[in-house]
Amino acid sequence: MSKVTVRPLQASDQEDWRRLWTAYLVFYETTVPEEVYATTWKRLFDPDEFEPKGFLALIDGKPVGLVHYLYHRSCWSQVNNCYLQDLFTDPSARGAGVGQTLIQAVKSEAARVGVTNVYWMTHETNQVARRLYDRVARRTGFIEYDLL
């Protein structure tokens, strides 16, 4: 099996980024307006924007995975937290270690800037992802609530 490599998103990745992020949104049965695609892409590369950041996973040079992450302050610590916002592996590459490699890349990058708390959420029905998450992270027991 080929090795998974991870690198920061590059401006030349827009087509692959869009394909992977769209597939992620489809997986969660949602969409975003065209303006959100454009704004998110701009934020990823605008030097005046601090967030979000992203990595692309590749197998044999082909983009097969994507992660977005961002840092934020907390009242519980003097250093930022890192929220792993979107994690997606193309179905053709599932089981190859893409998700775990992307999580590790975010963890390493966060540690490089002095952040030790990396966390994320997933839907309770996402059993495949939860098997990975249960292996690589600690489940906190917290339940998310959103104001409508």
Secondary structure, 3 states (H helix, E strand, C coil): CCCEEEEECCHHHHHHHHHHHHHHHHHCCCCCCHHHHHHHHHHHHCCCCCCCEEEEEEECCEEEEEEEEEEECCCCCCCCEEEEEEEEECHHHCCCCHHHHHHHHHHHHHHHCCCCCEECCCCCCCHHHHHHHHHHCCCCCCCCCCCC
